[in-house]
Structures are given as C-alpha cells and as structure tokens.
Amino acid sequence: MKQAHHPEVGEIALTGVMAALSDPIRVGLVRVLADGRERGWGEFRAPVAKSTLSHHLRVLRDAGLTRTRQEGTRCFVALRRQDMEARFPGLLHVVLAAAEEEDLGRQVSMKDDPHPA
C-alpha cells in the first residue's frame, strides 16, 4: 500500500489549513479528533457517504491538520495538534472554540458515542 504524504510542519500553508476548515464536516472531524486520541477511520459517524468521508479526511491530511497511519487494512487518524501549534500558535484553539460556540460540525461523532448529534 502506498504511504500517504504528510506535509512537514514548515510546509503547512495557512491558506490550505483555512480551506480545509471551510467545511462543517471537516470542522466536525477536527472537533472529534481534538481530544488527542487516534481514531479508526471506521469509527466516525457522519451524514455523508464513505467516499465523501474519505475525501474530507484526505483534505485534512493534505492540509497538514491530521496524520494518517495504515495498519493492515485499517486506517487510523490523529490530529496534528502540536504541529499546528508550532506552525500557527493559537489558531487551532481559536477555531475549536468558535466551532464549539457556533455548534459547527456537531453532525460528526463517533459510532460508540451514546449521545450522537
């Protein structure tokens, strides 16, 4: 299987990050991942087709917001919080706070969440 490209911290562009965060589903994915846990791709619950969810996860990875790890047939995703903080200090905190305030991305949750949105 081909290894996914993850931009180095210095390669992460603000315009790419902002474009990636311009979609409510992607903001929801970031909100879910903000707890610092690595999540299996199949654990996400979102109101989109699997192919669309895959696209959203790829956009986040390509922008440098997430890191994807392949293990056999499973794919795991984690938020690159430290890398984002190193590149754009405070940006992720502000985005997550605004998303919480506006309830943006609430339609994304984990399949094991007893209280899905």
Phi, psi and omega per residue, in radians:
M1 nan 2.417 -3.126
K2 -1.235 2.363 3.127
Q3 -1.305 2.331 3.132
A4 -1.247 2.515 3.091
H5 -1.468 2.310 3.044
H6 -2.132 2.104 -3.137
P7 -1.069 2.500 3.010
E8 -1.160 2.769 -3.086
V9 -0.913 -0.798 -3.120
G10 -1.189 -0.286 3.129
E11 -1.560 -0.196 -3.105
I12 -1.242 2.111 -3.087
A13 -1.739 2.400 3.121
L14 -0.998 -0.741 -3.127
T15 -1.095 -0.648 3.102
G16 -1.176 -0.732 3.114
V17 -1.113 -0.810 -3.123
M18 -1.138 -0.681 3.089
A19 -1.110 -0.723 3.140
A20 -1.118 -0.586 -3.117
L21 -1.535 0.164 -3.117
S22 -1.491 -0.001 -3.120
D23 -2.019 2.301 -3.112
P24 -1.051 -0.587 3.116
I25 -1.143 -0.764 3.133
R26 -1.166 -0.666 3.062
V27 -1.083 -0.716 3.099
G28 -1.078 -0.714 3.092
L29 -1.088 -0.750 3.113
V30 -1.115 -0.713 3.114
R31 -1.059 -0.764 3.129
V32 -1.100 -0.739 -3.096
L33 -1.349 -0.188 -3.067
A34 -1.157 -0.227 3.109
D35 -1.321 -0.066 3.072
G36 1.552 -0.096 -3.136
R37 -1.479 2.505 3.008
E38 -1.377 2.370 -3.077
R39 -2.123 2.500 3.018
G40 -1.277 2.452 -3.115
W41 -0.921 -0.711 -3.095
G42 -1.289 -0.106 -3.140
E43 -1.439 -0.266 -3.093
F44 -1.343 2.473 3.012
R45 -2.027 2.078 3.137
A46 -2.544 2.614 -3.093
P47 -1.421 0.829 3.128
V48 -2.431 2.828 3.088
A49 -1.149 2.750 3.128
K50 -1.007 -0.668 3.136
S51 -1.154 -0.626 3.110
T52 -1.240 -0.699 3.077
L53 -1.072 -0.737 3.092
S54 -1.037 -0.740 3.097
H55 -1.053 -0.830 -3.124
H56 -1.064 -0.735 3.120
L57 -1.151 -0.631 3.102
R58 -1.168 -0.710 3.114
V59 -1.072 -0.762 3.110
L60 -1.108 -0.730 3.123
R61 -1.138 -0.837 -3.113
D62 -1.093 -0.532 3.115
A63 -1.364 -0.258 3.138
G64 1.678 0.101 -3.131
L65 -1.358 -0.510 -3.102
T66 -2.258 2.829 3.028
R67 -2.110 2.334 -3.141
T68 -1.931 2.396 3.131
R69 -2.258 2.253 3.131
Q70 -1.667 2.339 3.064
E71 -2.386 1.751 -3.043
G72 1.130 -2.170 3.121
T73 -1.626 -0.064 -3.109
R74 -1.683 2.610 -3.135
C75 -2.153 2.301 -3.122
F76 -2.062 2.561 -3.068
V77 -2.254 2.423 3.067
A78 -2.414 2.574 3.073
L79 -1.311 2.374 3.120
R80 -1.569 1.046 -3.040
R81 -1.033 -0.825 -3.123
Q82 -1.130 -0.701 3.109
D83 -1.129 -0.723 3.116
M84 -1.137 -0.698 3.135
E85 -1.149 -0.653 3.119
A86 -1.176 -0.667 -3.076
R87 -1.428 -0.803 -3.086
F88 -2.320 1.385 -3.070
P89 -0.930 2.220 3.072
G90 1.476 -0.269 -3.056
L91 -1.064 -0.867 -3.094
L92 -1.106 -0.679 3.103
H93 -1.050 -0.802 -3.130
V94 -1.133 -0.760 3.141
V95 -1.093 -0.800 -3.136
L96 -1.136 -0.680 3.113
A97 -1.135 -0.759 3.126
A98 -1.158 -0.700 3.122
A99 -1.107 -0.696 3.091
E100 -1.110 -0.815 -3.121
E101 -1.068 -0.713 -3.114
E102 -1.569 -0.031 -3.100
D103 1.010 0.631 -3.113
L104 -1.399 2.311 3.110
G105 1.455 0.209 -3.085
R106 -1.127 -0.308 -3.119
Q107 -1.319 -0.084 3.110
V108 -1.804 2.308 3.122
S109 -2.621 -3.005 3.081
M110 -1.793 2.587 -3.113
K111 -1.072 -0.495 -3.140
D112 -1.557 0.093 3.134
D113 -1.252 2.097 -3.135
P114 -1.251 -0.246 -3.120
H115 -2.221 1.145 -3.133
P116 -1.178 2.669 -3.136
A117 -1.244 nan nan
